[in-house]
Amino acid sequence: MTNRPPADVRVASHGRGGAGNIAKDDPTNYPKPEDLVTPTLKSKAYTTGRGGTGNMALNDPERPHLARAAQDVDAAPQLEPQGPQHYGRGGAANVVGQDEQRAAQRKSAEEANRQETGAGKGLLSKGKEFLDKQLGKK
């Protein structure tokens, strides 16, 4: 088992990869809790939305929390899709969310078709049925 190198010689990977993104690790370069506090807006105006003069609002220095609340936008709720959903390149195996009743009906119809046509039976079973019919046995 190897010992861990001292902190002053450790290397860290930064960015998306590649040799140019390997550098000596700087432990002072990590964010501190005070760096992550949401700042208050100190300018006379602030933006709400994507930009443009219609999205500019005046800042009230007495109530800075209103400006912060106006900038915080909640994401639209994600609605669950109704009915079957299709994924992939196509085919029945790429359909998700069909109701169980339709799936059960389809399965029973396939089973009935299989019994009618004799599909799924082995050669021995088919031969036995043929001989039984010929000899009048049932």
N, C-alpha and C positions, 0 to 999 in steps of 0.2 A: 504494500500500500504506500502510495506516495504522499508526502506531506504537502499541505497547501502552501503556495508561495506567499511571501509577505505582501501586504496590501500595496506597498509602493512599487512592486514589480508586476502586479496583476494586469492582464490585458482584458479588454471588453470589446464586444462587437457592437457597432453603432450603425444604424441605417438598415438598408435592405440586404446587405451582404457584400462580399468582395473583399479583397485584400486591403483596399484603401479605407475600409471602414473598421479595421482592427487597430486599436490604439491603446495606450496605457490608460488604465481605469483611473478616473479622478473622483474619489468619494465625495468631494465638495461640490460636484456638479449635479447632484441629485436634488429634486425639489424638496423643500421643507414644508411643514404644515402651514406656515405663515405665507408661503408663496401661493398656496392653493385657495386662499380666502378670496371670495368674490369682491372686487373693488367697488367703491361707490363712484357714481358719475359726478364729475366736478365741472364739466363744461356747461355752457348756457343752454345748449340744445343737444339732443341725442336722437339716434335713429331707432325706428321700430320697423321691422320688416326687412325687405331686400334692398332698400335704397330708394333714392329719389326724393324730391322735395316734399311730396305728399306723405312721406313716412318720417318727417322730422317733427319733433315735439320739443316744447320748452321745458327745461329742467326747473323744478321748484327746489331751491336750496334748503327750504324748511322741511321738505318731505322727500329725501332722496330714494326712499324705498319704493315710491310710486314709479320712478324711472326704471329701477331695476325690475320691477314686476312687469312693466310694459315691454321690456326687452326679452324676458323669459317667455318663450313660446312652447306650449305643450304640443307634442306630436298628435296628429289626428289618430283617433282610435282605429285599430286594424280590425276590419270586419271579417268574420269567418265566411268564406265562400259557400254558397248554397249549391247543392247538387254535386254530381260527379266532377272531379277535377282531372285533367289530362296532363301528364308529364312525359318527358322523353320524346322519342321520335314517332310514337304511335303504337297501336296495338292494344289489345284488351288488357295486357299485363301492366300497362301504364295508366290505367284509369283507377283513381282512388276516390273513395267516398260514395260508392254506390250503396243504396240501402240493401240491407240484408235480405229483405223479402224478395226483391228482384233477383238477387244472386241465388237464393234458394230455388225460386221458380225456374231459373235458367238451368240450374244443376239438375233438378228433377226432370226437366224436359230432355236434357242431354242423356240422362240415365235411361229414360224411356226409349229414346232413339237408339241407344246402344243395345238395349234388350231386343228391340224390333229387328235391327239389322244383324244382330249376332256379333257386333263389334266387342272386343274385349274377351271373347271366348277363345280358347286355344283350339288347335286343330283336332285334338283328341275329343274335346267336347262336341265340336261340330260333327265329327264323324259318328260319334255315338248317337247324337240326335237324328242324323240321317238314317242310320240303321234301324233305330227304334221306330221311325215313321214307316220305313219300308216293311218291317216285320209286324207292324201294328201294335207295338208295345207303347205304353205310356206310363 
